[in-house]
Amino acid sequence: MSSTTYAHFLRFLEEELSLSHDSIAIAQKSVEQTQGPLPMLLWQYGLINLKELDRIYDWLEQA
């Protein structure tokens, strides 16, 4: 994912799913350590529900 697309993705998480910057930062830190996909880590940490996870993957498909 390009840096521009990633920036739009982060904006989507904050604006459309109302995730806080701190919540996203925690998941991003875990991505660096585990190399897991950010959407799955957000779900595993309980920061998003399954419906929101589906929205994320729909957004990523269109990006």
PyMOL Python script that loads the backbone (N, CA, C, O; Angstrom):
from pymol import cmd

cmd.read_pdbstr("""\
ATOM      1  N   MET A   1       0.856  -1.168   0.000  1.00  0.00           N
ATOM      2  CA  MET A   1       0.000   0.000   0.000  1.00  0.00           C
ATOM      3  C   MET A   1       0.901   1.229   0.000  1.00  0.00           C
ATOM      4  O   MET A   1       1.848   1.324   0.781  1.00  0.00           O
ATOM      5  N   SER A   2       0.593   2.152  -0.878  1.00  0.00           N
ATOM      6  CA  SER A   2       1.405   3.366  -0.960  1.00  0.00           C
ATOM      7  C   SER A   2       1.199   4.220   0.291  1.00  0.00           C
ATOM      8  O   SER A   2       0.219   4.056   1.018  1.00  0.00           O
ATOM      9  N   SER A   3       2.129   5.120   0.523  1.00  0.00           N
ATOM     10  CA  SER A   3       2.024   5.973   1.714  1.00  0.00           C
ATOM     11  C   SER A   3       0.795   6.879   1.639  1.00  0.00           C
ATOM     12  O   SER A   3       0.195   7.186   2.669  1.00  0.00           O
ATOM     13  N   THR A   4       0.415   7.307   0.439  1.00  0.00           N
ATOM     14  CA  THR A   4      -0.777   8.143   0.278  1.00  0.00           C
ATOM     15  C   THR A   4      -2.031   7.347   0.602  1.00  0.00           C
ATOM     16  O   THR A   4      -2.915   7.829   1.310  1.00  0.00           O
ATOM     17  N   THR A   5      -2.105   6.131   0.084  1.00  0.00           N
ATOM     18  CA  THR A   5      -3.258   5.270   0.367  1.00  0.00           C
ATOM     19  C   THR A   5      -3.326   4.954   1.854  1.00  0.00           C
ATOM     20  O   THR A   5      -4.407   4.945   2.442  1.00  0.00           O
ATOM     21  N   TYR A   6      -2.185   4.699   2.456  1.00  0.00           N
ATOM     22  CA  TYR A   6      -2.149   4.401   3.894  1.00  0.00           C
ATOM     23  C   TYR A   6      -2.639   5.597   4.702  1.00  0.00           C
ATOM     24  O   TYR A   6      -3.363   5.425   5.683  1.00  0.00           O
ATOM     25  N   ALA A   7      -2.259   6.791   4.306  1.00  0.00           N
ATOM     26  CA  ALA A   7      -2.719   8.002   4.992  1.00  0.00           C
ATOM     27  C   ALA A   7      -4.239   8.135   4.865  1.00  0.00           C
ATOM     28  O   ALA A   7      -4.908   8.505   5.829  1.00  0.00           O
ATOM     29  N   HIS A   8      -4.783   7.838   3.689  1.00  0.00           N
ATOM     30  CA  HIS A   8      -6.239   7.871   3.498  1.00  0.00           C
ATOM     31  C   HIS A   8      -6.915   6.792   4.345  1.00  0.00           C
ATOM     32  O   HIS A   8      -7.996   7.008   4.894  1.00  0.00           O
ATOM     33  N   PHE A   9      -6.271   5.636   4.444  1.00  0.00           N
ATOM     34  CA  PHE A   9      -6.798   4.543   5.260  1.00  0.00           C
ATOM     35  C   PHE A   9      -6.868   4.955   6.728  1.00  0.00           C
ATOM     36  O   PHE A   9      -7.874   4.716   7.396  1.00  0.00           O
ATOM     37  N   LEU A  10      -5.809   5.570   7.223  1.00  0.00           N
ATOM     38  CA  LEU A  10      -5.807   6.034   8.616  1.00  0.00           C
ATOM     39  C   LEU A  10      -6.893   7.080   8.844  1.00  0.00           C
ATOM     40  O   LEU A  10      -7.545   7.085   9.888  1.00  0.00           O
ATOM     41  N   ARG A  11      -7.084   7.955   7.878  1.00  0.00           N
ATOM     42  CA  ARG A  11      -8.132   8.974   7.982  1.00  0.00           C
ATOM     43  C   ARG A  11      -9.512   8.291   8.012  1.00  0.00           C
ATOM     44  O   ARG A  11     -10.392   8.698   8.770  1.00  0.00           O
ATOM     45  N   PHE A  12      -9.692   7.251   7.185  1.00  0.00           N
ATOM     46  CA  PHE A  12     -10.936   6.482   7.187  1.00  0.00           C
ATOM     47  C   PHE A  12     -11.195   5.893   8.574  1.00  0.00           C
ATOM     48  O   PHE A  12     -12.312   5.970   9.087  1.00  0.00           O
ATOM     49  N   LEU A  13     -10.169   5.309   9.174  1.00  0.00           N
ATOM     50  CA  LEU A  13     -10.328   4.714  10.502  1.00  0.00           C
ATOM     51  C   LEU A  13     -10.752   5.759  11.529  1.00  0.00           C
ATOM     52  O   LEU A  13     -11.612   5.499  12.371  1.00  0.00           O
ATOM     53  N   GLU A  14     -10.150   6.932  11.456  1.00  0.00           N
ATOM     54  CA  GLU A  14     -10.464   7.984  12.429  1.00  0.00           C
ATOM     55  C   GLU A  14     -11.826   8.620  12.168  1.00  0.00           C
ATOM     56  O   GLU A  14     -12.606   8.824  13.098  1.00  0.00           O
ATOM     57  N   GLU A  15     -12.112   8.932  10.910  1.00  0.00           N
ATOM     58  CA  GLU A  15     -13.326   9.683  10.602  1.00  0.00           C
ATOM     59  C   GLU A  15     -14.564   8.799  10.454  1.00  0.00           C
ATOM     60  O   GLU A  15     -15.632   9.145  10.959  1.00  0.00           O
ATOM     61  N   GLU A  16     -14.436   7.681   9.780  1.00  0.00           N
ATOM     62  CA  GLU A  16     -15.596   6.839   9.512  1.00  0.00           C
ATOM     63  C   GLU A  16     -15.885   5.852  10.641  1.00  0.00           C
ATOM     64  O   GLU A  16     -17.046   5.553  10.921  1.00  0.00           O
ATOM     65  N   LEU A  17     -14.841   5.349  11.286  1.00  0.00           N
ATOM     66  CA  LEU A  17     -15.036   4.369  12.353  1.00  0.00           C
ATOM     67  C   LEU A  17     -14.828   4.961  13.738  1.00  0.00           C
ATOM     68  O   LEU A  17     -14.979   4.267  14.743  1.00  0.00           O
ATOM     69  N   SER A  18     -14.482   6.242  13.791  1.00  0.00           N
ATOM     70  CA  SER A  18     -14.313   6.974  15.051  1.00  0.00           C
ATOM     71  C   SER A  18     -13.278   6.344  15.983  1.00  0.00           C
ATOM     72  O   SER A  18     -13.438   6.357  17.203  1.00  0.00           O
ATOM     73  N   LEU A  19     -12.219   5.795  15.395  1.00  0.00           N
ATOM     74  CA  LEU A  19     -11.121   5.274  16.215  1.00  0.00           C
ATOM     75  C   LEU A  19     -10.215   6.430  16.614  1.00  0.00           C
ATOM     76  O   LEU A  19      -9.948   7.329  15.816  1.00  0.00           O
ATOM     77  N   SER A  20      -9.757   6.397  17.827  1.00  0.00           N
ATOM     78  CA  SER A  20      -8.866   7.456  18.288  1.00  0.00           C
ATOM     79  C   SER A  20      -7.467   7.246  17.706  1.00  0.00           C
ATOM     80  O   SER A  20      -7.091   6.139  17.319  1.00  0.00           O
ATOM     81  N   HIS A  21      -6.728   8.323  17.659  1.00  0.00           N
ATOM     82  CA  HIS A  21      -5.347   8.254  17.191  1.00  0.00           C
ATOM     83  C   HIS A  21      -4.542   7.294  18.072  1.00  0.00           C
ATOM     84  O   HIS A  21      -3.707   6.541  17.572  1.00  0.00           O
ATOM     85  N   ASP A  22      -4.793   7.322  19.370  1.00  0.00           N
ATOM     86  CA  ASP A  22      -4.074   6.442  20.302  1.00  0.00           C
ATOM     87  C   ASP A  22      -4.384   4.968  20.051  1.00  0.00           C
ATOM     88  O   ASP A  22      -3.484   4.130  20.101  1.00  0.00           O
ATOM     89  N   SER A  23      -5.640   4.649  19.782  1.00  0.00           N
ATOM     90  CA  SER A  23      -6.005   3.263  19.490  1.00  0.00           C
ATOM     91  C   SER A  23      -5.299   2.761  18.240  1.00  0.00           C
ATOM     92  O   SER A  23      -4.789   1.641  18.210  1.00  0.00           O
ATOM     93  N   ILE A  24      -5.275   3.587  17.227  1.00  0.00           N
ATOM     94  CA  ILE A  24      -4.606   3.222  15.978  1.00  0.00           C
ATOM     95  C   ILE A  24      -3.110   3.058  16.219  1.00  0.00           C
ATOM     96  O   ILE A  24      -2.493   2.133  15.690  1.00  0.00           O
ATOM     97  N   ALA A  25      -2.532   3.941  17.007  1.00  0.00           N
ATOM     98  CA  ALA A  25      -1.097   3.879  17.289  1.00  0.00           C
ATOM     99  C   ALA A  25      -0.727   2.588  18.011  1.00  0.00           C
ATOM    100  O   ALA A  25       0.310   1.990  17.726  1.00  0.00           O
ATOM    101  N   ILE A  26      -1.566   2.160  18.938  1.00  0.00           N
ATOM    102  CA  ILE A  26      -1.310   0.900  19.653  1.00  0.00           C
ATOM    103  C   ILE A  26      -1.295  -0.265  18.674  1.00  0.00           C
ATOM    104  O   ILE A  26      -0.402  -1.111  18.719  1.00  0.00           O
ATOM    105  N   ALA A  27      -2.282  -0.306  17.793  1.00  0.00           N
ATOM    106  CA  ALA A  27      -2.351  -1.393  16.814  1.00  0.00           C
ATOM    107  C   ALA A  27      -1.176  -1.321  15.834  1.00  0.00           C
ATOM    108  O   ALA A  27      -0.623  -2.355  15.461  1.00  0.00           O
ATOM    109  N   GLN A  28      -0.790  -0.118  15.416  1.00  0.00           N
ATOM    110  CA  GLN A  28       0.342   0.031  14.504  1.00  0.00           C
ATOM    111  C   GLN A  28       1.628  -0.484  15.138  1.00  0.00           C
ATOM    112  O   GLN A  28       2.443  -1.120  14.470  1.00  0.00           O
ATOM    113  N   LYS A  29       1.807  -0.214  16.411  1.00  0.00           N
ATOM    114  CA  LYS A  29       3.000  -0.697  17.111  1.00  0.00           C
ATOM    115  C   LYS A  29       3.028  -2.226  17.114  1.00  0.00           C
ATOM    116  O   LYS A  29       4.082  -2.836  16.933  1.00  0.00           O
ATOM    117  N   SER A  30       1.878  -2.827  17.317  1.00  0.00           N
ATOM    118  CA  SER A  30       1.794  -4.282  17.302  1.00  0.00           C
ATOM    119  C   SER A  30       2.060  -4.838  15.909  1.00  0.00           C
ATOM    120  O   SER A  30       2.662  -5.903  15.773  1.00  0.00           O
ATOM    121  N   VAL A  31       1.622  -4.131  14.880  1.00  0.00           N
ATOM    122  CA  VAL A  31       1.896  -4.553  13.495  1.00  0.00           C
ATOM    123  C   VAL A  31       3.396  -4.641  13.268  1.00  0.00           C
ATOM    124  O   VAL A  31       3.880  -5.585  12.642  1.00  0.00           O
ATOM    125  N   GLU A  32       4.122  -3.673  13.768  1.00  0.00           N
ATOM    126  CA  GLU A  32       5.581  -3.660  13.604  1.00  0.00           C
ATOM    127  C   GLU A  32       6.223  -4.853  14.304  1.00  0.00           C
ATOM    128  O   GLU A  32       7.221  -5.390  13.823  1.00  0.00           O
ATOM    129  N   GLN A  33       5.662  -5.268  15.424  1.00  0.00           N
ATOM    130  CA  GLN A  33       6.238  -6.369  16.194  1.00  0.00           C
ATOM    131  C   GLN A  33       5.827  -7.729  15.655  1.00  0.00           C
ATOM    132  O   GLN A  33       6.646  -8.647  15.602  1.00  0.00           O
ATOM    133  N   THR A  34       4.571  -7.871  15.254  1.00  0.00           N
ATOM    134  CA  THR A  34       4.051  -9.182  14.860  1.00  0.00           C
ATOM    135  C   THR A  34       3.939  -9.372  13.358  1.00  0.00           C
ATOM    136  O   THR A  34       3.784 -10.499  12.888  1.00  0.00           O
ATOM    137  N   GLN A  35       4.015  -8.291  12.601  1.00  0.00           N
ATOM    138  CA  GLN A  35       3.845  -8.316  11.149  1.00  0.00           C
ATOM    139  C   GLN A  35       2.438  -8.781  10.754  1.00  0.00           C
ATOM    140  O   GLN A  35       2.238  -9.273   9.643  1.00  0.00           O
ATOM    141  N   GLY A  36       1.472  -8.629  11.650  1.00  0.00           N
ATOM    142  CA  GLY A  36       0.087  -8.976  11.355  1.00  0.00           C
ATOM    143  C   GLY A  36      -0.603  -7.825  10.647  1.00  0.00           C
ATOM    144  O   GLY A  36      -0.138  -6.687  10.711  1.00  0.00           O
ATOM    145  N   PRO A  37      -1.713  -8.113   9.969  1.00  0.00           N
ATOM    146  CA  PRO A  37      -2.459  -7.050   9.282  1.00  0.00           C
ATOM    147  C   PRO A  37      -3.171  -6.136  10.282  1.00  0.00           C
ATOM    148  O   PRO A  37      -3.779  -6.610  11.242  1.00  0.00           O
ATOM    149  N   LEU A  38      -3.092  -4.859  10.056  1.00  0.00           N
ATOM    150  CA  LEU A  38      -3.677  -3.861  10.958  1.00  0.00           C
ATOM    151  C   LEU A  38      -5.170  -4.096  11.204  1.00  0.00           C
ATOM    152  O   LEU A  38      -5.596  -4.035  12.357  1.00  0.00           O
ATOM    153  N   PRO A  39      -5.981  -4.359  10.182  1.00  0.00           N
ATOM    154  CA  PRO A  39      -7.409  -4.571  10.469  1.00  0.00           C
ATOM    155  C   PRO A  39      -7.660  -5.720  11.447  1.00  0.00           C
ATOM    156  O   PRO A  39      -8.509  -5.607  12.331  1.00  0.00           O
ATOM    157  N   MET A  40      -6.938  -6.809  11.294  1.00  0.00           N
ATOM    158  CA  MET A  40      -7.134  -7.948  12.191  1.00  0.00           C
ATOM    159  C   MET A  40      -6.687  -7.615  13.610  1.00  0.00           C
ATOM    160  O   MET A  40      -7.320  -8.043  14.575  1.00  0.00           O
ATOM    161  N   LEU A  41      -5.619  -6.869  13.743  1.00  0.00           N
ATOM    162  CA  LEU A  41      -5.155  -6.481  15.079  1.00  0.00           C
ATOM    163  C   LEU A  41      -6.148  -5.551  15.756  1.00  0.00           C
ATOM    164  O   LEU A  41      -6.380  -5.658  16.960  1.00  0.00           O
ATOM    165  N   LEU A  42      -6.736  -4.640  14.989  1.00  0.00           N
ATOM    166  CA  LEU A  42      -7.768  -3.768  15.566  1.00  0.00           C
ATOM    167  C   LEU A  42      -8.930  -4.592  16.099  1.00  0.00           C
ATOM    168  O   LEU A  42      -9.474  -4.297  17.164  1.00  0.00           O
ATOM    169  N   TRP A  43      -9.311  -5.632  15.353  1.00  0.00           N
ATOM    170  CA  TRP A  43     -10.399  -6.503  15.782  1.00  0.00           C
ATOM    171  C   TRP A  43      -9.993  -7.343  16.993  1.00  0.00           C
ATOM    172  O   TRP A  43     -10.760  -7.468  17.948  1.00  0.00           O
ATOM    173  N   GLN A  44      -8.792  -7.916  16.954  1.00  0.00           N
ATOM    174  CA  GLN A  44      -8.330  -8.749  18.061  1.00  0.00           C
ATOM    175  C   GLN A  44      -8.232  -7.961  19.364  1.00  0.00           C
ATOM    176  O   GLN A  44      -8.481  -8.505  20.440  1.00  0.00           O
ATOM    177  N   TYR A  45      -7.874  -6.695  19.274  1.00  0.00           N
ATOM    178  CA  TYR A  45      -7.784  -5.858  20.468  1.00  0.00           C
ATOM    179  C   TYR A  45      -9.143  -5.336  20.920  1.00  0.00           C
ATOM    180  O   TYR A  45      -9.236  -4.643  21.933  1.00  0.00           O
ATOM    181  N   GLY A  46     -10.191  -5.664  20.180  1.00  0.00           N
ATOM    182  CA  GLY A  46     -11.527  -5.222  20.544  1.00  0.00           C
ATOM    183  C   GLY A  46     -11.798  -3.766  20.217  1.00  0.00           C
ATOM    184  O   GLY A  46     -12.726  -3.170  20.765  1.00  0.00           O
ATOM    185  N   LEU A  47     -10.997  -3.184  19.325  1.00  0.00           N
ATOM    186  CA  LEU A  47     -11.169  -1.779  18.975  1.00  0.00           C
ATOM    187  C   LEU A  47     -12.227  -1.595  17.893  1.00  0.00           C
ATOM    188  O   LEU A  47     -12.768  -0.502  17.725  1.00  0.00           O
ATOM    189  N   ILE A  48     -12.522  -2.673  17.156  1.00  0.00           N
ATOM    190  CA  ILE A  48     -13.579  -2.657  16.147  1.00  0.00           C
ATOM    191  C   ILE A  48     -14.361  -3.970  16.263  1.00  0.00           C
ATOM    192  O   ILE A  48     -13.863  -4.959  16.801  1.00  0.00           O
ATOM    193  N   ASN A  49     -15.584  -3.957  15.752  1.00  0.00           N
ATOM    194  CA  ASN A  49     -16.378  -5.180  15.734  1.00  0.00           C
ATOM    195  C   ASN A  49     -16.325  -5.804  14.334  1.00  0.00           C
ATOM    196  O   ASN A  49     -15.684  -5.260  13.434  1.00  0.00           O
ATOM    197  N   LEU A  50     -16.995  -6.936  14.154  1.00  0.00           N
ATOM    198  CA  LEU A  50     -16.932  -7.638  12.868  1.00  0.00           C
ATOM    199  C   LEU A  50     -17.530  -6.819  11.715  1.00  0.00           C
ATOM    200  O   LEU A  50     -17.028  -6.872  10.593  1.00  0.00           O
ATOM    201  N   LYS A  51     -18.580  -6.079  11.987  1.00  0.00           N
ATOM    202  CA  LYS A  51     -19.188  -5.236  10.954  1.00  0.00           C
ATOM    203  C   LYS A  51     -18.194  -4.163  10.496  1.00  0.00           C
ATOM    204  O   LYS A  51     -18.071  -3.886   9.303  1.00  0.00           O
ATOM    205  N   GLU A  52     -17.494  -3.570  11.453  1.00  0.00           N
ATOM    206  CA  GLU A  52     -16.489  -2.558  11.119  1.00  0.00           C
ATOM    207  C   GLU A  52     -15.306  -3.188  10.380  1.00  0.00           C
ATOM    208  O   GLU A  52     -14.732  -2.574   9.481  1.00  0.00           O
ATOM    209  N   LEU A  53     -14.948  -4.412  10.761  1.00  0.00           N
ATOM    210  CA  LEU A  53     -13.880  -5.124  10.060  1.00  0.00           C
ATOM    211  C   LEU A  53     -14.270  -5.338   8.599  1.00  0.00           C
ATOM    212  O   LEU A  53     -13.442  -5.169   7.705  1.00  0.00           O
ATOM    213  N   ASP A  54     -15.512  -5.705   8.356  1.00  0.00           N
ATOM    214  CA  ASP A  54     -16.006  -5.852   6.981  1.00  0.00           C
ATOM    215  C   ASP A  54     -15.926  -4.531   6.230  1.00  0.00           C
ATOM    216  O   ASP A  54     -15.530  -4.501   5.064  1.00  0.00           O
ATOM    217  N   ARG A  55     -16.296  -3.446   6.889  1.00  0.00           N
ATOM    218  CA  ARG A  55     -16.212  -2.120   6.246  1.00  0.00           C
ATOM    219  C   ARG A  55     -14.779  -1.788   5.872  1.00  0.00           C
ATOM    220  O   ARG A  55     -14.523  -1.231   4.804  1.00  0.00           O
ATOM    221  N   ILE A  56     -13.847  -2.130   6.749  1.00  0.00           N
ATOM    222  CA  ILE A  56     -12.434  -1.865   6.467  1.00  0.00           C
ATOM    223  C   ILE A  56     -12.001  -2.642   5.231  1.00  0.00           C
ATOM    224  O   ILE A  56     -11.376  -2.078   4.333  1.00  0.00           O
ATOM    225  N   TYR A  57     -12.324  -3.924   5.175  1.00  0.00           N
ATOM    226  CA  TYR A  57     -11.901  -4.724   4.029  1.00  0.00           C
ATOM    227  C   TYR A  57     -12.606  -4.277   2.746  1.00  0.00           C
ATOM    228  O   TYR A  57     -12.016  -4.354   1.668  1.00  0.00           O
ATOM    229  N   ASP A  58     -13.843  -3.817   2.838  1.00  0.00           N
ATOM    230  CA  ASP A  58     -14.520  -3.246   1.665  1.00  0.00           C
ATOM    231  C   ASP A  58     -13.782  -1.994   1.191  1.00  0.00           C
ATOM    232  O   ASP A  58     -13.578  -1.802  -0.007  1.00  0.00           O
ATOM    233  N   TRP A  59     -13.386  -1.148   2.139  1.00  0.00           N
ATOM    234  CA  TRP A  59     -12.654   0.072   1.789  1.00  0.00           C
ATOM    235  C   TRP A  59     -11.323  -0.291   1.133  1.00  0.00           C
ATOM    236  O   TRP A  59     -10.947   0.301   0.121  1.00  0.00           O
ATOM    237  N   LEU A  60     -10.621  -1.249   1.701  1.00  0.00           N
ATOM    238  CA  LEU A  60      -9.328  -1.640   1.153  1.00  0.00           C
ATOM    239  C   LEU A  60      -9.454  -2.215  -0.258  1.00  0.00           C
ATOM    240  O   LEU A  60      -8.577  -1.992  -1.093  1.00  0.00           O
ATOM    241  N   GLU A  61     -10.529  -2.948  -0.534  1.00  0.00           N
ATOM    242  CA  GLU A  61     -10.748  -3.483  -1.872  1.00  0.00           C
ATOM    243  C   GLU A  61     -10.916  -2.366  -2.897  1.00  0.00           C
ATOM    244  O   GLU A  61     -10.478  -2.492  -4.041  1.00  0.00           O
ATOM    245  N   GLN A  62     -11.548  -1.282  -2.482  1.00  0.00           N
ATOM    246  CA  GLN A  62     -11.820  -0.169  -3.392  1.00  0.00           C
ATOM    247  C   GLN A  62     -10.639   0.785  -3.517  1.00  0.00           C
ATOM    248  O   GLN A  62     -10.590   1.592  -4.445  1.00  0.00           O
ATOM    249  N   ALA A  63      -9.705   0.702  -2.608  1.00  0.00           N
ATOM    250  CA  ALA A  63      -8.574   1.647  -2.600  1.00  0.00           C
ATOM    251  C   ALA A  63      -7.578   1.317  -3.697  1.00  0.00           C
ATOM    252  O   ALA A  63      -6.567   2.004  -3.841  1.00  0.00           O
TER     253      ALA A  63
END
""", "prot")
cmd.dss("prot")
cmd.show_as("cartoon", "prot")
cmd.util.cbc("prot")
cmd.orient("prot")
